[in-house]
Amino acid sequence: MENGRDGFRTFDDVSPSETVIQEVSEKTDTDPLALPPLYESIDPDALDALFESADGTSVQVEFEYAGRHVVLDSSGRVGVSS
């Protein structure tokens, strides 16, 4: 996982759900444990399974989490905005 030049984080080595939590934590300057549970916004197991099974298929998921707009795509990028 790394911060790309375009402001996106990738989830190459960490699950998409974990990456979302880490990225929102950084963007909001909030301890990850102080964030609301991700499952209140989206099913983390289903999110991880969707991207695990994408296998070259173009996938994009958008949802709101902890007051932020989150976008994940099948290239492995995670973007978080206000």
DRENLUMDO-687807 format. One record per residue: residue in three letters; x, y, z of N, C-alpha, C, O, CB in turn. Coordinates in steps of 0.02 Angstrom, whole numbers, plus 32768, in hexadecimal, padded with zeros to 4 digits. Glycine has a CB too. Example, Ala and Ser with C-alpha at 12.3 -4.5 7.8 and 13.67 -1.06 7.14 Angstrom:
! DRENLUMDO-687807
ATOM  resn  n_east  n_north  n_up  ca_east  ca_north  ca_up  c_east  c_north  c_up  o_east  o_north  o_up  cb_east  cb_north  cb_up
ATOM   ALA    8294     7EE4  8186     8267      7F1F   8186    8294     7F5B  8186    82C8     7F5A  81A7     8235      7F20   81C4
ATOM   SER    8282     7F90  8162     82AC      7FCB   8165    8285     8002  818A    829E     8039  8192     82C0      7FE2   811E
//
This chain:
! DRENLUMDO-687807
ATOM  resn  n_east  n_north  n_up  ca_east  ca_north  ca_up  c_east  c_north  c_up  o_east  o_north  o_up  cb_east  cb_north  cb_up
ATOM   MET    802A     7FC6  8000     8000      8000   8000    802D     803D  8000    805E     8040  8024     7FD0      8000   803C
ATOM   GLU    801B     806E  7FD7     8042      80AA   7FD4    8017     80E4  7FBE    7FE2     80DA  7FA0     807E      80A1   7FA4
ATOM   ASN    802D     811F  7FCD     800A      815A   7FB5    8025     8169  7F70    8061     8173  7F67     8012      8197   7FE5
ATOM   GLY    7FF9     816C  7F3F     800E      817B   7EFB    8015     81C5  7EF1    8000     81ED  7F1B     7FDD      815E   7ECA
ATOM   ARG    8033     81D8  7EB9     803C      821E   7EA9    7FF9     8241  7E9F    7FF4     827E  7EA9     8066      8226   7E6B
ATOM   ASP    7FC5     821C  7E8C     7F84      823A   7E7F    7F59     8240  7EBD    7F1E     8251  7EB8     7F60      8212   7E49
ATOM   GLY    7F74     8231  7EF8     7F4F      8238   7F36    7F28     81FA  7F49    7F04     81FB  7F7B     7F21      8271   7F31
ATOM   PHE    7F2D     81C6  7F23     7F0B      8188   7F33    7F3A     815A  7F58    7F77     815D  7F50     7EF0      8166   7EF3
ATOM   ARG    7F1D     812F  7F80     7F42      80FA   7FA2    7F30     80BA  7F7E    7EF8     80B1  7F67     7F32      80F7   7FEF
ATOM   THR    7F60     808C  7F79     7F52      804C   7F5A    7F4C     8016  7F8F    7F68     801C  7FC5     7F88      803A   7F27
ATOM   PHE    7F28     7FE0  7F7E     7F20      7FA9   7FAD    7F40     7F69  7F93    7F21     7F34  7F93     7ED6      7F9D   7FBC
ATOM   ASP    7F7E     7F6F  7F7B     7FA2      7F36   7F61    7FB2     7F02  7F96    7FAB     7EC6  7F8A     7FE2      7F4D   7F40
ATOM   ASP    7FC7     7F18  7FD1     7FDE      7EE9   8005    7FAF     7EE4  8040    7FB9     7EBA  806D     8021      7EFF   801D
ATOM   VAL    7F7B     7F0D  8041     7F4B      7F0E   8078    7F06     7F0A  805A    7EFB     7F21  8022     7F53      7F4F   80A5
ATOM   SER    7ED7     7EED  807E     7E94      7EE6   8063    7E75     7F2B  8055    7E87     7F5C  8074     7E67      7EBF   8094
ATOM   PRO    7E46     7F2E  8026     7E24      7F6D   8018    7E04     7F8B  8056    7E07     7FC8  8061     7DF0      7F63   7FE1
ATOM   SER    7DE4     7F62  807E     7DC2      7F7C   80BA    7DF4     7F9B  80EB    7DE6     7FCF  8109     7D9A      7F44   80DC
ATOM   GLU    7E2D     7F7B  80F5     7E60      7F96   8122    7E7C     7FD7  8105    7E8A     8006  812B     7E98      7F63   812D
ATOM   THR    7E85     7FDA  80C4     7E9F      8015   80A4    7E6F     8050  80AC    7E85     8088  80B8     7EAC      8008   805A
ATOM   VAL    7E2F     8043  80A6     7DFD      8078   80B0    7E04     8096  80F6    7E06     80D3  80FE     7DB5      805D   80A5
ATOM   ILE    7E08     806C  8128     7E0E      8083   816D    7E4E     80AC  8176    7E4C     80E0  8196     7E0D      8048   819D
ATOM   GLN    7E85     8094  815B     7EC4      80B8   8162    7EC2     80FB  813F    7ED9     812E  815A     7EFE      808E   8146
ATOM   GLU    7EA5     80FD  8103     7EA3      813B   80DD    7E75     816E  80FE    7E86     81A9  8103     7E8D      812D   8095
ATOM   VAL    7E3B     8159  8115     7E0D      8187   8137    7E2C     819F  8178    7E25     81D9  818A     7DC8      8164   8145
ATOM   SER    7E4E     8173  819B     7E71      8186   81D8    7EA3     81BD  81CB    7EA6     81EE  81F1     7E94      8148   81F7
ATOM   GLU    7ECA     81B6  8197     7EFC      81E9   8187    7EDC     822B  8171    7EF1     8260  8185     7F2B      81D0   8150
ATOM   LYS    7EA9     8226  8147     7E88      8263   812C    7E63     828A  8162    7E5D     82C7  815D     7E56      8250   80F5
ATOM   THR    7E4C     8267  8196     7E26      8289   81CB    7E50     8293  820A    7E38     82AF  823B     7DE8      8261   81DC
ATOM   ASP    7E8E     827D  8208     7EBA      8281   8242    7E98     8263  8280    7E97     8280  82B6     7ECD      82CB   8250
ATOM   THR    7E7D     8227  8275     7E59      8202   82A9    7E78     81BD  82B1    7E89     819C  8280     7E0E      81FC   8298
ATOM   ASP    7E81     81A8  82EF     7E9A      8165   82FC    7E6A     8133  82DC    7E2D     813A  82E2     7EA1      8158   8348
ATOM   PRO    7E83     8100  82B9     7E57      80CF   8299    7E25     80B0  82C9    7DED     80A0  82B5     7E80      8099   8279
ATOM   LEU    7E39     80A6  8307     7E0C      8088   8338    7DD4     80B7  834E    7DA1     80A1  836A     7E33      8072   8375
ATOM   ALA    7DDC     80F8  8341     7DA9      8129   8352    7D76     8133  831A    7D43     8153  8323     7DCA      816B   8364
ATOM   LEU    7D84     8117  82DF     7D55      811C   82A7    7D1A     80ED  82B3    7D20     80BC  82D7     7D78      810A   8264
ATOM   PRO    7CE1     80FD  8295     7CA8      80CF   829B    7CB8     808D  8278    7CE2     808B  824B     7C67      80EE   827D
ATOM   PRO    7C98     8057  828C     7CA4      8018   826A    7C94     801D  821F    7C61     803A  820C     7C7A      7FDF   828B
ATOM   LEU    7CBF     8002  81F6     7CB5      8006   81AE    7C73     7FE4  819A    7C53     7FFA  816A     7CEF      7FE5   8189
ATOM   TYR    7C60     7FAF  81BE     7C23      7F8A   81AC    7BE4     7FB4  81B2    7BAF     7FA0  819A     7C1C      7F4C   81D7
ATOM   GLU    7BE9     7FEE  81D3     7BAE      801B   81D6    7BA3     803E  8193    7B6C     8059  8187     7BB8      804F   820E
ATOM   SER    7BD6     803E  8168     7BD0      805D   8126    7BCE     802B  80ED    7BAB     8034  80BB     7C0A      808C   811C
ATOM   ILE    7BF5     7FF5  80F5     7BFA      7FC2   80C0    7C12     7F81  80DF    7C35     7F82  8112     7C2A      7FDA   8087
ATOM   ASP    7BFF     7F4A  80C2     7C16      7F08   80DC    7C5F     7EFF  80C8    7C6E     7EF5  808D     7BE9      7ECE   80BF
ATOM   PRO    7C8E     7F01  80F8     7CD5      7EFC   80E8    7CE8     7EBA  80C7    7D13     7EB8  809B     7CFE      7F06   8126
ATOM   ASP    7CC8     7E83  80DC     7CD8      7E42   80BE    7CC2     7E40  8075    7CE6     7E26  804A     7CB7      7E09   80E5
ATOM   ALA    7C87     7E5C  8067     7C6F      7E5E   8022    7C9A     7E8C  7FF7    7CA8     7E7C  7FBD     7C25      7E76   8020
ATOM   LEU    7CB0     7EC4  8013     7CDC      7EF2   7FEF    7D1D     7ED0  7FDC    7D33     7ED3  7FA3     7CEA      7F31   801A
ATOM   ASP    7D3C     7EAE  800C     7D7B      7E8B   7FFF    7D71     7E53  7FCB    7D9A     7E4B  7F9E     7D97      7E6D   803F
ATOM   ALA    7D3A     7E2E  7FD2     7D2C      7DF7   7FA3    7D20     7E11  7F5C    7D35     7DF2  7F2C     7CF0      7DCE   7FBB
ATOM   LEU    7CFE     7E49  7F57     7CF0      7E66   7F15    7D31     7E75  7EF0    7D38     7E64  7EB5     7CC6      7EA6   7F1C
ATOM   PHE    7D60     7E95  7F12     7D9F      7EA7   7EF0    7DCD     7E6B  7EE8    7DF5     7E69  7EBA     7DC2      7EDE   7F17
ATOM   GLU    7DC8     7E3B  7F15     7DF0      7DFE   7F0E    7DDB     7DD6  7ED1    7E04     7DB7  7EAF     7DE9      7DD2   7F4E
ATOM   SER    7D9A     7DD7  7EC2     7D80      7DB0   7E8A    7D7B     7DD8  7E49    7D64     7DBD  7E17     7D3D      7D94   7E9C
ATOM   ALA    7D8F     7E17  7E48     7D88      7E42   7E0D    7DAD     7E25  7DD1    7D93     7E29  7D99     7DA2      7E88   7E1C
ATOM   ASP    7DE8     7E09  7DDA     7E0D      7DE6   7DA6    7E0C     7E08  7D62    7DF8     7DEA  7D30     7DF1      7DA1   7D9F
ATOM   GLY    7E23     7E46  7D60     7E28      7E6A   7D21    7DE9     7E8F  7D0D    7DE9     7EB6  7CDD     7E3A      7E3B   7CEB
ATOM   THR    7DB3     7E84  7D31     7D75      7EA7   7D23    7D78     7EEC  7D43    7D91     7EF4  7D7A     7D37      7E7F   7D3E
ATOM   SER    7D5F     7F1E  7D1F     7D5E      7F62   7D39    7D28     7F68  7D6F    7CED     7F5C  7D62     7D52      7F95   7D01
ATOM   VAL    7D3D     7F7A  7DAB     7D0F      7F81   7DE4    7D1C     7FC4  7E05    7D56     7FD8  7E0E     7D18      7F46   7E17
ATOM   GLN    7CE7     7FE7  7E18     7CED      8024   7E3F    7CB6     8025  7E73    7C7C     8017  7E63     7CEB      8063   7E13
ATOM   VAL    7CC7     8035  7EB1     7C97      8038   7EE8    7C9F     807C  7F09    7CD6     8093  7F16     7CA2      7FFD   7F1C
ATOM   GLU    7C66     809C  7F16     7C65      80DD   7F38    7C35     80D8  7F73    7BFF     80BB  7F6E     7C50      8117   7F08
ATOM   PHE    7C48     80F5  7FAB     7C1D      80F6   7FE6    7C34     812D  8016    7C6B     8147  800E     7C1C      80B1   8009
ATOM   GLU    7C0B     813C  8046     7C1B      816D   807A    7C32     8147  80B9    7C14     8115  80CD     7BDE      819B   808A
ATOM   TYR    7C67     8160  80D7     7C80      8142   8115    7C9E     8179  8140    7CC9     819F  812A     7CB5      810A   8106
ATOM   ALA    7C88     817D  817D     7CA3      81AD   81AE    7CA1     81F5  8192    7CCF     821C  819D     7CEB      819A   81C2
ATOM   GLY    7C6B     8205  816F     7C64      8248   8153    7C8E     8256  8116    7C95     8290  8101     7C75      8279   8187
ATOM   ARG    7CAB     8223  80F8     7CD6      822B   80BD    7CBA     8201  8084    7C9A     81CD  808E     7D1F      8216   80CD
ATOM   HIS    7CC7     8218  8047     7CB5      81F3   800B    7CF0     81C7  7FF8    7D28     81E0  7FEF     7CA1      8224   7FD0
ATOM   VAL    7CE4     8186  7FF2     7D1A      8156   7FE4    7D0D     8137  7FA0    7CD5     8123  7F90     7D1D      811F   801C
ATOM   VAL    7D42     8132  7F77     7D3E      8112   7F36    7D77     80DF  7F31    7DB1     80F0  7F3D     7D43      8147   7EFB
ATOM   LEU    7D65     80A2  7F1F     7D97      806D   7F12    7D8D     8056  7ECB    7D55     8054  7EB2     7D90      8032   7F45
ATOM   ASP    7DC4     8045  7EA9     7DBD      8029   7E67    7DEA     7FED  7E5E    7E16     7FE0  7E87     7DCC      805D   7E31
ATOM   SER    7DDE     7FC8  7E28     7E01      7F89   7E1E    7E4B     7F90  7E0F    7E6E     7F5D  7E0B     7DE0      7F63   7DE7
ATOM   SER    7E62     7FCD  7E05     7EAA      7FD6   7DFC    7ECE     7FD5  7E40    7F0B     7FD6  7E43     7EB9      8018   7DD8
ATOM   GLY    7EA5     7FD2  7E77     7EC2      7FCF   7EB9    7EC6     8012  7EDC    7EE5     8019  7F11     7F05      7FB2   7EB6
ATOM   ARG    7EA6     8045  7EBE     7EA9      8088   7EDB    7E6E     8095  7F0A    7E36     807F  7EFE     7EAB      80BC   7EA4
ATOM   VAL    7E7E     80BA  7F3F     7E4B      80D0   7F6E    7E51     811B  7F75    7E87     8135  7F85     7E52      80AC   7FB4
ATOM   GLY    7E1B     813F  7F68     7E1A      8187   7F70    7DE8     819A  7FA6    7DB3     817C  7FAC     7E0A      81AA   7F2E
ATOM   VAL    7DFA     81CD  7FCD     7DCE      81E5   8003    7DCA     8231  7FFC    7DFC     8254  7FF8     7DE9      81D0   804A
ATOM   SER    7D8C     824A  7FFB     7D82      8292   7FF7    7D4B     82A7  8028    7D26     827D  8042     7D70      82A9   7FAF
ATOM   SER    7D47     82E7  8033     7D14      8303   8061    7CCF     82FB  8045    7C9E     830F  8065     7D21      834D   806F
//
